[in-house]
Amino acid sequence: MEDSKIRVSITQGDINGVGLELVLKAFQDPTMLELCTPVIYGSPKVAAFHRKSMDIPTNFSIIKSAADTADDTVNLVNCSDEETKVEFAKTDPEAAKAAWNAMQRAIDEYRDGLSDVLVMAPLNEQALKQADINYPGMTNLIQQELGEPGETALSILVKDELRVALATENIPMKEVSGALTKENIKDKITVFNQSLKMDFGIYAPRIAVLSLNPVAGVNDNPGKEEEEIIMPAIKELIDEKVICYGPYSVDYLMETSNYVHFDGIFAMYHDQGMGLFKALGMNEGVKFVTGLSAICASPVHGVEYELAGKGLADESSLRNAIYLCMDVLRNRRLEEEAQANPLRKQYYDKRDDSDKLKQMAEPEEETL
């Protein structure tokens, strides 16, 4: 869509969790409507129940489709005529079905071009499983539903200047090593590098690559993935003009805040990247799916049943997801304009900490 005001589709998430609370809180600030036009996908009755239960003053208009969206108001697309009971903090397959139906409707209308960006409120994967819904994780779902041929979806955890990409997700630890091939790592770091340029506006991004094994596999520690897979991938990427360093162990990268010298960190598995990210970004961060023409993000936290219905949930992560999607859309539009007018495409990078990076390029051997 080319409207001046960005249209943001937002799903209700698990109705027994904090999703609708987050959405309603995010738009109780009227200045949000000056920045974007929200289209919420869910149940008006459930939204009204959440609003009344927690005394949130946000009003909304009920519409049949995003095609009926009006600016300067919170729009809610009715995705269900069925009565769905809200039971805060309960894992319930019926609640999962309601969340799934709303998400599918949002994806369908996004595919039809009725919104600019897509924000997903948290889901309960256990409840989805109980409802016999095959949920492959947000990244894989968006790849399946909205990916184009040749595109590779990649998750990036984002909080301000901290950006952590995940090589693997939603697989058991015993399968991680087998999923890491030189080609796979190269492909995903290439996507990460391109996203840092196009989505975040960084001309020459610097990427730190994490190791898989303890202390980066040095000192004859078990594991050969660093030597046989990760380092060859890094060397080939460098030959292809991608600025990347490593592999580093997490503790080495965190020493004296070495991570601040990088524009992105590439982690080998979910808990490695998420653990590092949450230690630094806490719950205000965003999970962003890049590598696709579609623009999609979600809060970094889950359904937070321990807070559901109490009015205590912090909407910062969902609001940041909205902001990030809008920023990415603007950056991509600027990049398209710049490519169409090559003489206007000028970059300037003020940083010059190459000596620090050289010192980090080959970390000293570590011992436990």
C-alpha positions in Angstrom: 0.0 0.0 0.0 1.2 3.5 -0.8 -0.9 5.5 1.7 1.1 8.1 3.7 -0.2 6.5 6.9 1.1 2.9 7.4 -1.6 0.3 7.9 -0.6 -2.2 10.6 -2.3 -5.6 10.9 -2.2 -7.0 14.4 -3.4 -10.4 15.6 -5.1 -10.9 18.9 -2.9 -13.9 20.0 -4.0 -16.3 22.6 -7.2 -14.9 24.2 -6.3 -16.3 27.6 -3.0 -14.6 27.6 -1.9 -10.9 27.4 -2.1 -10.3 23.7 -5.3 -8.2 23.6 -4.2 -6.4 26.7 -1.0 -5.4 25.0 -2.8 -4.2 21.8 -5.4 -2.2 23.7 -2.8 -0.6 25.9 -0.6 0.3 23.0 -3.4 2.3 21.4 -4.8 4.0 24.5 -2.2 6.6 23.6 -3.9 8.7 20.9 -0.6 9.7 19.3 -0.2 6.1 18.0 -3.1 6.8 15.6 -1.1 9.7 14.2 1.7 7.3 13.3 -0.3 4.4 11.8 -3.7 2.9 11.2 -4.2 -0.3 13.2 -6.2 -3.2 12.0 -6.7 -5.8 14.8 -7.8 -9.3 13.9 -9.9 -11.1 16.5 -13.2 -11.2 18.3 -15.0 -8.0 19.3 -16.6 -9.7 22.2 -13.4 -11.0 23.5 -11.7 -7.6 23.0 -14.5 -5.9 24.9 -14.2 -8.4 27.7 -10.4 -7.7 28.0 -11.0 -4.0 27.9 -13.7 -4.1 30.6 -11.8 -6.6 32.8 -8.7 -4.4 33.0 -10.4 -1.0 32.6 -8.5 0.0 29.4 -10.0 3.1 27.8 -9.2 2.1 24.2 -12.2 2.2 21.8 -12.4 0.4 18.5 -14.6 0.1 15.5 -15.8 -3.3 14.3 -15.3 -4.0 10.5 -15.8 -7.0 8.3 -12.5 -6.7 6.4 -9.4 -4.5 6.3 -10.9 -3.2 3.0 -13.3 -1.2 5.3 -10.5 0.3 7.4 -10.8 3.9 8.5 -7.9 6.1 9.5 -7.7 7.8 13.0 -9.4 4.9 14.7 -8.6 1.4 16.0 -10.2 -1.0 13.6 -11.1 -4.6 14.6 -11.9 -7.2 12.0 -14.4 -9.7 13.3 -12.9 -13.1 12.7 -15.4 -15.2 14.6 -19.2 -15.3 15.2 -18.8 -18.0 17.8 -18.9 -17.6 21.5 -15.4 -18.3 22.9 -15.0 -18.2 26.6 -12.1 -16.3 28.1 -10.4 -18.1 31.0 -7.3 -16.1 31.8 -4.1 -18.1 32.3 -5.6 -21.4 31.1 -4.1 -23.5 28.3 -7.2 -24.2 26.1 -7.4 -25.6 22.6 -10.5 -23.5 21.9 -8.6 -20.3 22.7 -5.8 -21.6 20.4 -8.3 -22.1 17.6 -9.5 -18.6 18.0 -6.0 -17.3 17.8 -5.1 -19.4 14.8 -8.2 -18.3 12.9 -7.5 -14.7 13.5 -3.9 -15.1 12.4 -4.9 -16.9 9.2 -7.3 -14.1 8.4 -4.6 -11.5 9.0 -2.2 -13.4 6.8 -4.8 -13.8 4.0 -5.6 -10.1 3.9 -2.0 -9.1 4.1 -1.3 -11.3 1.1 -4.2 -9.5 -0.7 -2.4 -6.2 -0.1 -4.9 -4.8 2.5 -2.2 -3.8 5.0 1.5 -2.8 4.9 3.0 -4.7 7.8 2.0 -7.6 10.1 2.4 -7.9 13.9 1.7 -11.1 15.7 0.6 -11.2 19.3 1.9 -14.2 21.4 0.6 -17.7 20.9 0.5 -20.7 23.2 2.2 -23.5 21.3 1.0 -26.2 23.8 -2.6 -25.1 23.3 -2.2 -25.2 19.5 -0.9 -28.7 19.8 -3.8 -29.7 21.9 -6.1 -28.3 19.2 -4.3 -30.5 16.5 -3.0 -27.4 14.8 0.4 -27.9 13.2 2.2 -24.7 14.1 5.8 -24.7 12.7 6.8 -21.5 14.5 6.3 -17.9 13.4 9.4 -17.8 11.1 8.5 -21.0 9.2 4.8 -20.1 9.1 5.5 -16.7 7.5 8.0 -18.4 5.1 5.3 -20.9 4.1 2.4 -18.4 3.8 4.1 -15.3 2.5 7.5 -16.3 1.2 8.4 -16.0 -2.5 10.4 -18.6 -4.5 14.1 -18.2 -3.6 13.5 -16.3 -0.4 15.0 -17.5 2.9 13.3 -16.4 6.2 15.5 -15.6 9.1 14.6 -14.5 12.7 16.3 -11.5 14.2 15.9 -10.5 17.8 16.0 -6.7 18.0 16.3 -4.2 20.8 17.8 -0.8 19.9 21.3 -1.4 18.5 21.3 -5.1 19.6 20.4 -7.5 16.8 20.8 -11.3 17.2 20.0 -13.6 14.3 19.2 -17.3 14.8 20.7 -20.0 12.5 18.2 -22.7 13.7 14.9 -22.6 15.5 12.2 -25.0 16.8 14.4 -28.1 16.6 15.8 -30.3 19.4 19.3 -29.7 20.5 20.4 -33.1 19.3 19.5 -32.0 15.7 21.2 -28.6 15.8 24.7 -29.9 14.7 23.2 -31.8 11.7 21.3 -28.7 10.6 24.4 -26.6 10.5 26.1 -26.9 7.2 28.5 -24.5 5.6 26.0 -23.6 2.9 23.2 -23.1 5.5 25.3 -20.8 7.6 26.5 -18.8 4.5 22.9 -18.4 3.2 21.6 -17.1 6.5 24.5 -14.8 7.3 24.0 -13.4 3.7 20.4 -12.8 4.5 21.3 -11.2 7.8 23.9 -9.0 6.2 21.4 -7.9 3.5 18.7 -7.2 6.2 21.1 -5.0 8.2 21.7 -3.0 5.1 18.2 -2.7 3.7 16.0 -3.0 6.8 18.2 -1.2 9.3 20.0 1.2 7.0 23.6 0.1 7.9 25.9 0.6 4.9 28.7 -1.8 5.9 27.4 -4.0 8.8 29.8 -5.9 11.0 28.6 -9.4 12.2 29.9 -11.5 15.0 29.5 -15.2 14.5 29.0 -17.4 17.6 30.5 -20.8 18.1 28.5 -24.0 18.7 30.8 -25.8 21.1 32.2 -24.7 24.5 34.9 -22.0 24.3 34.7 -22.0 20.5 36.1 -25.5 20.2 39.7 -24.6 21.1 42.1 -26.4 23.4 41.1 -29.8 22.0 37.5 -29.5 23.4 34.9 -31.8 21.9 33.3 -30.8 18.6 34.7 -30.0 15.2 31.9 -27.8 13.8 34.0 -24.7 14.3 36.9 -26.0 12.3 35.0 -28.0 9.7 31.9 -25.8 9.1 31.7 -22.4 10.8 35.2 -21.1 10.0 35.2 -22.2 6.3 31.8 -20.4 6.0 33.2 -17.2 7.5 36.3 -17.3 5.2 34.1 -17.7 2.1 31.8 -14.9 3.3 34.8 -12.6 3.8 35.9 -13.4 0.3 32.4 -12.3 -0.9 32.8 -8.9 0.9 30.6 -9.8 3.9 32.2 -8.3 7.1 32.0 -11.0 9.7 34.2 -12.2 12.5 34.5 -15.3 14.8 33.5 -17.8 15.8 33.3 -16.4 19.4 32.0 -18.1 22.5 29.2 -16.1 24.2 31.2 -15.4 27.3 34.1 -14.0 25.2 31.8 -11.8 23.2 30.3 -10.4 26.4 33.6 -9.7 28.1 34.0 -5.9 28.5 31.0 -5.4 26.3 32.8 -6.6 23.1 29.4 -7.1 21.4 28.9 -3.3 21.1 31.5 -3.3 18.3 29.1 -5.3 16.0 25.9 -4.4 14.2 24.7 -8.0 14.4 25.3 -11.2 16.2 24.7 -14.6 14.5 23.8 -17.4 17.0 23.8 -21.1 16.1 20.7 -22.2 18.0 17.6 -20.7 19.7 18.5 -20.7 23.4 22.0 -19.4 22.7 20.7 -16.4 20.9 17.7 -15.9 23.1 19.6 -16.2 26.3 22.2 -13.6 25.2 19.4 -11.3 23.9 17.2 -11.5 27.0 20.2 -10.9 29.3 20.7 -7.6 27.4 17.3 -6.7 25.9 15.0 -8.1 28.6 11.3 -8.3 27.5 11.2 -5.1 25.5 12.7 -6.6 22.4 11.1 -7.7 19.2 11.3 -10.9 17.1 11.5 -9.8 13.4 11.3 -12.1 10.4 13.5 -10.9 7.6 14.6 -12.4 4.2 11.1 -12.0 2.8 9.3 -9.3 0.9 6.7 -9.5 3.7 7.4 -7.5 6.9 6.4 -9.3 10.1 7.3 -9.1 13.8 6.1 -10.1 17.2 6.9 -9.4 20.9 9.9 -11.4 22.1 8.0 -12.7 25.1 5.2 -15.3 25.2 1.6 -15.4 26.4 2.7 -14.5 30.0 -0.1 -16.3 31.7 1.2 -15.2 35.1 0.1 -11.7 34.2 -3.0 -12.4 32.2 -6.1 -10.6 33.3 -4.3 -8.6 36.0 -3.7 -5.4 33.9 0.1 -5.7 34.7 1.4 -6.7 31.3 4.0 -4.3 29.7 3.0 -3.4 26.1 6.5 -2.1 25.3 7.5 -5.1 23.2 4.4 -5.1 21.1 4.7 -1.3 20.6 8.3 -1.8 19.6 7.3 -4.5 17.1 4.9 -1.9 15.5 7.6 0.7 15.4 10.2 -1.7 13.9 7.9 -2.8 11.2 7.1 0.7 10.2 10.8 1.6 10.2 11.7 -1.4 8.0 8.9 -0.4 5.6 10.3 3.1 5.3 13.9 1.9 5.0 12.9 -0.4 2.2 11.0 2.3 0.4 14.0 4.6 0.7 16.3 1.8 -0.7 14.0 1.3 -3.7 14.1 5.1 -4.4 17.8 5.1 -4.0 18.2 2.2 -6.4 16.0 4.0 -8.9 18.1 7.1 -8.6 21.7 5.9 -8.2 23.2 9.3 -7.9 21.3 9.9 -4.7 22.6 6.7 -3.1 25.3 8.0 -0.8 26.5 6.4 2.5 28.6 7.7 5.2 29.9 5.7 8.2 31.5 7.7 11.0 32.8 4.8 13.0 36.4 3.8 13.0 37.1 1.1 15.5 38.9 -1.2 13.1 41.8 -1.7 15.6 39.3 -3.0 18.2 37.8 -5.4 15.7 41.3 -6.6 14.6 42.0 -7.5 18.2 38.8 -9.5 18.4 39.3 -11.2 15.0 41.4 -14.0 16.5 40.5 -14.4 20.2 43.0 -15.9 22.5 42.6 -19.5 23.5 40.2 -19.8 26.4 40.1 -22.2 29.3 37.2 -23.3 31.4 
